[in-house]
Amino acid sequence: MDSGVATPVMARGSGPVVPEPRGPLSSAVLSALLRQPPGGPQSLHEVPHSDPYGEDLQLALYACYELHYRGFSGVDAGWEWDPELLRLRAAMECVFHEALRADVVGGGSPDDLDRELDDLLAEPREPRGVSQYLKRDGSWEQLREYFAHRSVYQLKEADPQAWVIPRLEGPAKAALVAVEYDEFGGGRAERVHARLFADLMAEAGLDATYGRYVDAVPAVTLATVNLMSYLGLHRSQRAALVGHFAAAEITTAPTARRMVDAIDRLGAGPACRFFYSEHVEADAVHEQVLRRDVIGGLLDAEPGLLGDVVFGIQATGLLDQHMERHLLDCWREGRTSLRGRGL
């Protein structure tokens, strides 16, 4: 008998293709996504034995988080809130978070925060970062590899940080929204930073499809994006997300200046140059807004969150260092920094 109650139809994702698994955890998650929910993966026993920064756990986390962005092609949208999948994600997040906490210095005083923020603006005595390498010695193919790594975040630029907006109030919220407004093009679709990066990729001869290079990038790259998603999705991590955002924005302008020099040296086109020159101008302003108004406003309202802000800054720096070390080691040894055969 017809009860008269309509059965909900779950939309199927039209996003990127489901990536290839890299171990038992990611295999369990990705194979589940190819089925109909409910009935998520029963793999909790695998989590405590997994490398918190390893390929398997980081890809499994990335896949879980992507359900909150654009999903995957052919994957039922109902997986986003599947209880078993969320339970597994929470266990993986715990392993990831505990590793980060163990690997950063920490600190909970105003002096600790000032020191961390000042250090972000300090140029290293010995050039050792990826942007310095690309500016001086990098090849065109290495620059394209760097674009592929960065695409995993840049094609969703500022999306993870938007989750913190309803978790702030007063001056901190107003200031963070002002920064996000710039990231999203100031109301102009063609100036959205993710769109500008897609233009950069197309000009560099790369596929600008969202999620195209997830299979190609290693765990060190996925981890930098997973950190943003983890912090953004948890209200308890709102101050760490603010610290992360400050670290990202404060370091962007000097990095972008070096990238402009690298692009000019290697003869890349105007779309490549414009993406970075736009960030030189925008993020120089954002640095002051985030430091004074977002962090300052948050801590005026909730001073007990200072240690979490410091954690967000330090965790961001730690994972960025892991990624940069991987790229530079590979390039100096004459091999690709991507998985498989590279681009």
C-alpha positions in Angstrom: 0.0 0.0 0.0 1.3 3.5 -0.8 2.0 5.3 2.4 1.9 8.7 0.7 5.3 9.5 2.0 7.8 10.2 -0.8 11.1 8.3 -0.7 14.0 10.8 -0.8 16.2 10.6 -3.9 19.8 11.0 -3.1 21.8 13.1 -5.5 24.8 11.5 -7.0 28.0 13.5 -7.1 29.1 15.2 -10.3 32.5 16.1 -9.0 36.0 14.6 -9.7 36.6 10.9 -10.3 37.1 8.7 -7.3 40.9 8.4 -6.7 42.9 5.1 -6.6 43.4 3.7 -3.1 46.8 3.6 -1.4 46.3 1.0 1.3 43.7 -0.7 3.5 42.1 2.4 4.9 41.7 4.3 1.7 40.6 1.1 -0.1 37.8 0.6 2.5 36.7 4.2 2.2 36.8 4.4 -1.6 35.2 1.0 -2.2 32.3 2.0 0.2 31.8 5.2 -1.8 31.1 3.2 -4.9 28.2 1.5 -3.2 24.9 2.9 -1.9 24.8 4.2 1.7 24.3 3.3 4.5 26.8 0.8 5.5 30.2 2.6 5.8 33.6 0.9 6.1 34.3 -1.2 9.2 38.0 -0.4 9.4 38.5 1.1 12.8 41.0 -1.6 13.7 43.3 -0.3 11.0 43.6 3.3 12.2 45.9 3.0 15.3 48.5 1.2 13.2 48.5 3.7 10.3 51.2 6.3 9.7 49.4 9.7 10.5 51.3 11.4 7.7 51.3 8.4 5.3 49.7 7.8 1.9 46.9 5.6 3.1 45.5 7.6 6.0 45.9 11.0 4.3 44.1 9.8 1.1 41.3 8.2 3.2 40.9 11.5 5.1 41.0 13.5 1.9 38.2 11.4 0.4 36.1 11.8 3.5 36.5 15.5 3.5 35.9 15.9 -0.2 32.3 14.7 0.4 31.8 18.1 2.1 33.0 20.0 -0.9 32.0 18.8 -4.4 31.8 15.1 -3.8 32.9 12.6 -6.4 31.4 11.6 -9.7 28.9 8.8 -9.3 29.1 8.8 -5.5 25.8 9.2 -3.6 25.6 12.4 -1.7 24.2 10.5 1.3 27.7 9.4 2.2 28.5 12.9 3.5 26.7 12.1 6.8 26.9 8.3 7.0 27.4 7.4 10.7 30.0 4.7 10.1 32.0 6.7 7.7 32.0 9.6 10.1 33.1 7.3 12.9 36.0 6.1 10.9 36.9 9.7 9.9 36.9 10.8 13.5 39.3 8.0 14.4 41.7 9.0 11.6 41.4 12.7 12.6 42.4 11.7 16.2 45.6 10.0 14.9 46.4 13.0 12.7 45.7 15.6 15.4 47.7 13.7 18.0 50.7 13.5 15.7 50.6 17.2 14.9 50.3 18.1 18.6 53.3 15.9 19.3 55.4 17.4 16.5 54.9 21.1 17.2 56.4 23.2 19.9 53.2 24.7 21.3 52.9 27.8 23.4 50.1 29.7 25.1 51.4 33.2 25.9 51.1 36.5 24.0 54.9 36.4 23.5 54.6 32.9 21.9 52.0 34.3 19.5 53.9 37.5 18.6 57.1 35.4 18.0 55.2 33.0 15.7 53.7 35.9 13.7 57.0 37.8 13.5 58.8 34.6 12.3 56.3 34.3 9.4 57.5 37.6 8.0 61.2 36.9 8.5 63.2 35.9 5.4 65.4 32.9 6.0 69.1 33.7 6.1 69.8 30.8 3.7 67.3 30.5 0.9 65.9 27.0 1.2 62.2 27.0 0.2 60.5 25.9 -3.0 59.8 29.4 -4.1 63.5 30.4 -3.7 64.6 27.3 -5.6 62.1 28.0 -8.4 63.2 31.6 -8.6 66.9 30.7 -9.0 67.3 27.2 -10.4 64.0 25.6 -11.1 63.1 24.3 -14.5 59.8 24.8 -16.4 58.8 21.2 -15.7 59.4 21.6 -12.0 57.3 24.8 -12.0 54.5 22.8 -13.7 54.9 20.1 -11.1 54.5 22.7 -8.4 51.3 24.0 -10.0 50.0 20.4 -9.9 50.7 20.0 -6.2 49.2 23.4 -5.4 46.1 22.7 -7.5 44.7 20.3 -4.9 44.1 23.4 -2.7 44.2 26.3 -5.0 41.1 25.1 -7.0 39.2 25.3 -3.7 41.1 28.3 -2.4 39.4 29.9 0.6 36.6 27.3 0.8 37.9 25.5 4.0 38.4 28.8 5.8 34.8 29.8 5.0 33.6 27.2 7.5 34.9 29.3 10.4 32.7 32.3 9.6 29.6 31.2 11.6 31.9 30.2 14.5 33.2 33.8 15.0 31.5 36.9 16.1 32.0 40.7 16.2 35.2 42.2 14.8 36.8 38.8 14.1 33.9 37.7 12.0 33.6 41.0 10.1 37.4 41.1 9.4 37.6 37.5 8.3 34.7 37.9 5.9 36.4 41.0 4.4 39.5 38.8 3.6 37.3 36.0 2.2 35.5 38.6 0.0 38.8 39.4 -1.7 39.6 35.6 -2.0 36.3 35.1 -3.8 37.0 37.9 -6.3 35.2 40.8 -4.7 31.9 39.7 -6.3 33.4 39.1 -9.7 33.4 35.5 -10.8 36.3 35.9 -13.2 38.5 37.2 -10.3 37.8 34.4 -7.9 41.2 33.2 -6.9 40.4 29.5 -7.7 39.3 30.7 -11.2 42.6 32.6 -11.6 44.5 29.4 -10.7 42.5 27.4 -13.2 43.5 30.0 -15.8 47.2 29.6 -14.7 47.0 25.8 -15.1 45.5 26.0 -18.6 48.2 28.4 -19.7 50.8 26.1 -18.3 49.5 23.2 -20.3 47.9 21.4 -17.3 44.5 20.1 -16.8 42.5 22.6 -14.8 39.7 20.1 -13.9 39.0 20.2 -10.2 40.7 17.3 -8.4 42.5 16.2 -11.5 45.9 15.7 -9.8 44.8 14.1 -6.5 46.1 10.7 -7.7 49.4 12.3 -8.7 50.3 14.1 -5.5 51.8 12.4 -2.4 50.6 12.4 1.1 52.7 15.4 2.1 50.6 17.5 -0.3 47.2 16.0 0.8 48.1 16.6 4.4 48.4 20.4 3.9 44.8 20.4 2.5 43.5 17.9 5.1 44.6 20.2 7.9 42.5 23.0 6.6 39.5 20.8 6.2 39.9 19.3 9.6 40.2 22.6 11.4 37.3 24.1 9.4 34.9 21.3 10.0 35.3 21.4 13.8 34.0 24.2 15.9 36.4 23.2 18.6 39.3 24.0 16.2 38.0 27.5 15.2 41.0 29.3 16.8 43.5 26.9 15.2 41.8 27.6 11.8 42.3 31.3 12.4 45.9 30.7 13.2 46.3 28.6 10.0 44.6 31.2 7.9 46.9 33.9 9.3 50.0 31.8 8.6 48.9 31.1 5.1 48.0 34.7 4.2 51.1 36.3 6.0 53.5 34.1 4.1 51.8 34.3 0.7 52.9 37.8 -0.4 56.7 37.2 -0.1 56.3 33.8 -1.7 54.2 35.2 -4.5 56.9 37.8 -5.2 59.4 35.1 -5.7 57.0 33.1 -7.9 56.5 36.1 -10.1 60.3 36.2 -10.5 60.4 32.5 -11.3 57.6 32.9 -13.9 59.4 35.8 -15.5 62.7 33.9 -15.6 61.1 30.8 -17.2 58.9 32.8 -19.7 55.5 31.7 -18.5 52.5 33.6 -19.8 50.4 36.4 -18.3 47.8 34.2 -16.6 50.5 32.5 -14.7 52.0 35.8 -13.7 48.7 37.4 -12.8 47.7 34.8 -10.3 50.8 35.5 -8.2 51.0 39.2 -8.7 47.3 39.4 -7.5 48.4 37.7 -4.3 51.3 40.0 -3.8 48.9 43.0 -3.6 45.9 41.3 -1.8 47.8 39.3 0.8 50.0 42.2 1.9 46.8 43.9 3.1 45.4 40.6 4.6 48.4 40.2 6.8 47.5 43.2 8.9 43.8 42.5 8.9 44.3 38.9 10.1 46.9 39.8 12.7 45.1 42.8 14.2 41.4 42.3 13.6 40.8 38.6 13.2 43.3 37.2 15.7 43.1 40.3 17.9 39.3 40.3 17.8 39.0 36.5 18.5 41.4 36.7 21.5 39.7 39.8 22.9 36.5 37.8 23.0 38.0 34.4 24.0 41.5 34.9 25.4 41.7 31.2 26.4 42.0 30.2 22.8 45.5 31.7 22.4 47.2 28.4 22.5 45.0 27.0 19.7 45.9 30.0 17.5 49.6 29.2 18.0 48.9 25.5 17.3 47.2 26.4 14.0 50.2 28.5 12.9 52.8 25.9 13.9 50.9 22.9 12.4 50.6 24.8 9.1 54.3 25.5 9.1 55.2 21.9 9.9 53.2 20.4 7.1 54.4 23.1 4.6 57.9 22.1 5.6 57.2 18.4 5.0 55.9 19.2 1.5 58.7 21.6 0.6 61.4 19.1 1.8 59.8 16.4 -0.4 59.8 18.6 -3.5 63.3 19.9 -3.1 64.8 16.5 -2.3 63.2 15.0 -5.4 64.2 17.9 -7.7 67.8 18.0 -6.4 68.0 14.2 -7.1 66.8 14.8 -10.6 63.4 13.0 -10.2 59.8 13.9 -10.3 58.1 15.0 -7.0 54.8 13.5 -8.2 53.7 9.9 -7.8 54.3 7.5 -10.7 55.9 9.1 -13.8 54.9 12.6 -13.0 53.0 14.8 -15.4 
